[in-house]
């Protein structure tokens, strides 16, 4: 994995965790536990598998999941976007 790839993964992991912590520590822990239990994945893995995060957020928050995905999208868009981060956002907000 090259340096740019590591930076993208870190941006995604940090942003996801930050947005969930803004809701509550319990919410962050719940999503983290579900990701690991269902997909053996951590927040840093969401960059490669945004569909896992999307699915978990839909299951936990129902139709309100978009509030969280929109916030994640807005925070990530504060960074320079490239094709891979744009693809992450597209999959996440489906």
C-alpha positions in Angstrom: 0.0 0.0 0.0 1.4 3.4 -1.0 1.5 6.5 1.1 -1.6 8.1 -0.7 -3.6 4.9 0.0 -2.7 5.0 3.7 -3.7 8.7 3.9 -7.1 7.9 2.3 -7.7 5.1 4.7 -6.8 7.3 7.6 -9.0 10.1 6.4 -12.0 7.7 6.2 -11.3 6.0 9.5 -10.9 9.2 11.4 -13.9 10.8 9.8 -16.2 7.9 10.4 -15.1 7.7 14.0 -15.4 11.4 14.6 -18.9 11.6 13.1 -20.1 8.7 15.2 -18.5 10.1 18.4 -20.4 13.3 17.8 -23.6 11.3 18.2 -22.3 9.4 21.2 -19.6 7.1 22.3 -22.1 4.3 22.6 -23.1 4.8 19.0 -19.5 4.7 17.8 -18.9 1.5 19.8 -22.0 -0.1 18.5 -21.2 0.6 14.9 -17.6 -0.5 15.5 -18.7 -3.8 17.1 -21.2 -4.5 14.4 -18.6 -3.9 11.6 -16.3 -6.3 13.3 -18.9 -9.0 14.1 -20.6 -8.9 10.7 -17.7 -8.3 8.4 -14.5 -8.7 10.5 -13.7 -5.1 9.6 -12.6 -1.9 11.4 -13.2 1.7 10.5 -9.9 1.8 8.5 -11.3 -1.1 6.4 -14.4 1.0 5.5 -12.3 2.8 2.8 -12.0 -0.5 0.9 -15.5 -1.7 1.8 -17.9 1.3 2.2 -20.8 -1.0 1.5 -20.2 -2.7 4.9 -20.5 0.6 6.7 -23.6 1.6 4.6 -25.3 -1.7 5.5 -24.6 -1.4 9.2 -25.8 2.2 9.4 -29.0 1.3 7.5 -29.6 -1.6 9.9 -29.0 0.5 13.0 -30.6 3.9 12.0 -33.1 2.8 9.4 -34.1 5.6 7.1 -32.2 8.1 9.2 -28.8 6.6 8.1 -28.5 9.4 5.5 -27.9 12.0 8.2 -24.7 10.2 9.2 -23.6 9.4 5.6 -24.2 13.0 4.6 -22.1 14.2 7.5 -19.3 11.7 6.7 -19.4 12.9 3.0 -19.3 16.6 4.0 -16.3 16.0 6.2 -14.4 13.9 3.7 -15.1 16.5 1.0 -13.1 19.0 3.0 -10.0 17.1 1.9 -8.7 17.0 -1.7 -10.8 14.5 -3.5 -9.5 12.0 -6.0 -11.2 9.2 -7.9 -10.9 6.7 -5.0 -12.4 8.9 -2.3 -15.2 9.9 -4.7 -16.0 6.3 -5.3 -16.0 5.7 -1.5 -18.5 8.5 -1.1 -20.7 7.2 -3.9 -21.0 3.7 -2.4 -21.4 5.0 1.2 -24.4 7.3 0.4 -26.3 4.8 -1.7 
